[in-house]
Amino acid sequence: MIRWIGRAFLLAALTGLVLTEDDPNYEVHFDGMEMIDGSDSYFNYNYTMDKKSETAFTVSGFITQLVLLDNTYKARFRLSRAPLDNPELYEEMLGLEKPLCEYMSSIYKMYFYETLKDISNFPHYDKCPLDPAEYWFKDYSFDADEYKAFMRDGHYKIEMYLVKGEDSVAGGLSKMRVEPVEGRK
């Protein structure tokens, strides 16, 4: 879930969905993460977040996968944005859904595996189905300053779900605000 925060901005920028500025002057505020009901039937989570600054943090933790995950599941991702003055009016900017094994061999391989392999025991991208297992990750760093050139102001919601049939059965969402720095243009 944490990994999607940075990658969501990068994916949106690459697809032209986030405006760029010559001199970006934004502050990023993380407004929290939450898991959906039912997630604890599929995963147990235990993580710590160490805030380094207003825009940077590191995360370490454990994830216990409780059930076999195969291609009867899908990975669903959504990035939505709402204007600063209307935080309830989210509009989807980017969304994708793939069968789990296809997700592992494409999106996970392309955007996540290389950055996770040295700081975790997360599975290799060609591993699917995924047997129940215990995973760990240590000192994953995220700094939103790296993505300022791709941002514009607003409320952002990043959702990552495990889907069975048409129902989201596990996963969660992260929320953040991107605001112009006061006094600078």
C-alpha positions as CSV (number, residue, x, y, z in Angstrom):
1,M,0.0,0.0,0.0
2,I,2.7,2.5,1.0
3,R,4.6,1.9,-2.3
4,W,1.6,3.0,-4.3
5,I,1.7,6.5,-2.9
6,G,4.8,7.5,-4.8
7,R,4.1,5.4,-7.8
8,A,0.6,6.8,-8.1
9,F,2.0,10.3,-8.7
10,L,4.6,9.0,-11.1
11,L,2.0,6.9,-13.1
12,A,-0.3,9.9,-13.3
13,A,2.5,12.2,-14.5
14,L,3.5,9.7,-17.1
15,T,0.0,9.5,-18.5
16,G,-0.3,13.3,-18.5
17,L,-3.0,13.4,-15.7
18,V,-1.1,15.6,-13.3
19,L,-0.1,19.1,-14.4
20,T,3.5,20.2,-14.2
21,E,4.8,23.5,-13.1
22,D,8.1,25.3,-13.9
23,D,8.6,26.2,-10.3
24,P,6.4,23.9,-8.1
25,N,5.8,25.4,-4.6
26,Y,3.7,22.8,-2.9
27,E,3.5,21.2,0.5
28,V,2.3,17.6,0.8
29,H,0.3,16.6,3.9
30,F,-0.5,13.0,4.6
31,D,-4.0,12.7,6.0
32,G,-3.8,9.1,6.9
33,M,-4.3,5.5,5.8
34,E,-7.1,3.1,6.5
35,M,-7.9,-0.5,5.7
36,I,-11.3,-1.6,4.5
37,D,-13.6,-3.9,6.5
38,G,-12.8,-7.5,5.9
39,S,-9.0,-7.0,5.3
40,D,-8.2,-8.9,8.5
41,S,-9.6,-12.1,7.0
42,Y,-6.9,-11.9,4.3
43,F,-4.0,-10.1,5.9
44,N,-2.7,-9.1,9.3
45,Y,-0.7,-5.9,9.3
46,N,1.8,-4.6,11.8
47,Y,3.8,-1.5,10.7
48,T,5.5,1.5,12.1
49,M,5.8,4.9,10.4
50,D,8.6,7.3,11.2
51,K,7.8,10.8,10.0
52,K,11.0,12.5,8.9
53,S,9.5,15.8,7.8
54,E,6.2,17.1,6.5
55,T,6.8,15.3,3.2
56,A,9.0,12.4,4.1
57,F,8.6,9.2,6.1
58,T,10.0,5.7,6.5
59,V,7.9,2.6,7.1
60,S,8.8,-0.9,8.4
61,G,6.6,-3.8,9.2
62,F,5.2,-7.2,8.7
63,I,2.3,-8.5,6.6
64,T,0.9,-12.0,7.2
65,Q,-1.1,-13.3,4.2
66,L,-3.7,-15.7,5.5
67,V,-5.2,-17.3,2.4
68,L,-4.0,-18.6,-1.0
69,L,-4.2,-15.8,-3.6
70,D,-4.5,-16.9,-7.2
71,N,-6.0,-15.6,-10.5
72,T,-9.5,-15.8,-9.1
73,Y,-8.5,-12.5,-7.4
74,K,-7.8,-9.1,-9.1
75,A,-5.7,-6.2,-8.0
76,R,-7.6,-2.9,-8.3
77,F,-5.9,0.5,-8.1
78,R,-7.5,4.0,-8.3
79,L,-6.0,7.5,-8.0
80,S,-8.6,10.2,-7.5
81,R,-8.3,14.0,-6.9
82,A,-10.6,16.6,-5.5
83,P,-10.2,20.4,-5.6
84,L,-8.8,21.9,-2.4
85,D,-12.0,23.9,-2.0
86,N,-14.3,20.9,-2.5
87,P,-12.7,17.8,-0.8
88,E,-15.8,15.7,-1.3
89,L,-15.8,16.0,-5.1
90,Y,-13.3,13.3,-6.1
91,E,-12.7,12.5,-9.7
92,E,-10.9,9.4,-10.8
93,M,-7.6,10.2,-12.6
94,L,-6.2,6.8,-13.1
95,G,-7.7,3.3,-12.5
96,L,-6.7,-0.2,-13.4
97,E,-7.7,-3.7,-12.5
98,K,-5.9,-6.8,-13.5
99,P,-6.1,-10.5,-12.5
100,L,-3.6,-11.1,-9.7
101,C,-1.1,-13.1,-11.7
102,E,-1.1,-10.7,-14.6
103,Y,-0.6,-7.8,-12.1
104,M,2.4,-9.6,-10.6
105,S,4.0,-10.2,-14.0
106,S,3.4,-6.6,-15.3
107,I,2.7,-3.8,-12.9
108,Y,4.4,-5.3,-9.8
109,K,7.4,-6.3,-12.0
110,M,7.7,-3.0,-13.7
111,Y,7.1,-0.5,-10.8
112,F,7.7,-2.3,-7.5
113,Y,9.8,-5.4,-7.5
114,E,13.2,-3.7,-8.0
115,T,12.7,-1.2,-5.2
116,L,11.3,-3.8,-2.8
117,K,13.7,-6.7,-3.4
118,D,16.5,-5.4,-1.2
119,I,14.3,-4.1,1.7
120,S,11.8,-7.0,2.0
121,N,11.0,-10.6,1.4
122,F,8.1,-9.8,-0.9
123,P,7.6,-12.4,-3.6
124,H,9.3,-12.4,-7.0
125,Y,7.2,-11.1,-9.8
126,D,6.9,-14.6,-11.5
127,K,5.5,-16.2,-8.3
128,C,1.7,-16.8,-8.6
129,P,-0.4,-18.1,-7.0
130,L,0.8,-16.8,-3.7
131,D,0.7,-19.3,-0.8
132,P,-0.1,-17.9,2.7
133,A,3.1,-16.5,4.0
134,E,4.7,-13.9,6.3
135,Y,6.3,-10.9,4.6
136,W,8.4,-8.1,6.1
137,F,9.8,-4.8,4.8
138,K,12.3,-2.5,6.5
139,D,12.9,1.2,6.1
140,Y,11.0,1.9,3.0
141,S,11.5,5.6,2.4
142,F,9.1,8.0,0.8
143,D,9.7,11.7,0.2
144,A,7.0,13.6,-1.7
145,D,9.5,16.3,-2.6
146,E,10.7,14.0,-5.3
147,Y,7.3,14.2,-7.0
148,K,6.7,18.0,-6.6
149,A,7.3,18.6,-10.3
150,F,4.4,16.3,-11.1
151,M,1.9,17.7,-8.6
152,R,-0.9,20.2,-8.5
153,D,-2.9,21.3,-5.6
154,G,-5.9,19.2,-4.3
155,H,-7.0,16.3,-2.2
156,Y,-5.7,12.9,-3.4
157,K,-7.0,9.5,-2.6
158,I,-5.0,6.4,-3.5
159,E,-6.9,3.1,-3.3
160,M,-5.5,-0.4,-3.6
161,Y,-7.8,-3.3,-3.3
162,L,-7.9,-7.1,-3.6
163,V,-11.0,-8.0,-5.5
164,K,-12.9,-11.3,-5.5
165,G,-15.7,-11.4,-8.0
166,E,-17.0,-7.8,-7.9
167,D,-16.3,-7.2,-4.2
168,S,-13.3,-5.5,-2.7
169,V,-12.3,-8.0,0.0
170,A,-9.1,-6.4,1.4
171,G,-7.0,-3.4,0.9
172,G,-7.1,0.2,1.8
173,L,-6.7,3.8,1.0
174,S,-4.4,6.7,1.7
175,K,-5.3,10.3,1.6
176,M,-3.1,13.4,1.2
177,R,-3.4,17.1,0.5
178,V,-1.2,19.0,-1.9
179,E,-1.3,22.7,-1.1
180,P,0.5,25.8,-2.5
181,V,3.1,27.2,-0.2
182,E,1.8,30.4,1.4
183,G,3.4,33.6,0.3
184,R,5.1,32.0,-2.9
185,K,3.8,32.0,-6.3
